[in-house]
Amino acid sequence: MKFMIMLHLLSVVIWVGGMFFAHQVLRPVAAAQLEPPLRLQLWVGVFGRFFPWVWVCAVTVLATGLFMIMLMGGMKIIPLYVHAMLGLGLAMMAIFAYVFFVPYARLKQAVAGQDWKSGGAALANIRFLVGINLSLGLITIAAATAGAMFA
């Protein structure tokens, strides 16, 4: 169980921490210092390196979470905060999958075709959805820690 918790937490830290860094640190600096063509190319490169990690983390979080639920006795027995973590995590995974397959694909296509206006629109959509996912991730962490304190 301790190994599963470690894998679970490491995956959460990489995913949520990466979103925090990208959204709150890298994005404002890139927007202030880079012209749209360079900024969009930067983001294609950043996402190209970060998104494979997110896939691994999302699968790991889900697998370890479900395994720990099973070890705790199943869905009928686990505390409410674990149900909340699972629901929020599934929502985050769905949002990420959408980001990856729709606006990120549009961003890559726009940058490859040097269509900076379409690329900017795709990046704005990604930024909005990452903001939602970051918020859900922080709420999930809060629910996990607060729930564990009161369970």
HUHU-V836923 format. One line per field, one symbol per residue. ss: DSSP state (A for helix, B for strand, O for the rest). psi: psi as a letter, one per 30 degrees, with the letter a starting at -180 (. if undefined). burial: 1 if it has 24 or more other ideal C-beta (glycine too) atoms within 12 Angstrom, else 0. A space follows every 10 residues. Layout:
# HUHU-V836923
ss=???
psi=???
burial=???
This chain:
# HUHU-V836923
ss=OAAAAAAAAA AAAAAAAAAA AAAAAAAAAA AAAOOAAAAA AAAAAAAAAA AAAAAAAAAA AAAAAAAAAA AAOOOOOOOA AAAAAAAAAA AAAAAAAAAA AAAAAAAAAA AAOOOAAAAA AAAAAAAAAA AAAAAAAAAA AAAAAAAAAA O
psi=eeeeeeeeee eeeeeeeeee eeefdeeeee effkleeeee eeeeeeefee eeeeeeeeee eeeeeeeeee ffglefflle feeeeeeeee eeeeeeeeee fdeeeeeeee eeghieeeee eeeeeeeeee eeeeeeeeee eeeeeeeeef .
burial=0000001110 1101111110 0110011001 0000010011 1111011001 1011001101 1101100110 0000000000 0111110110 0110110011 0011111101 1000000011 0111111011 0111011111 1011000000 0
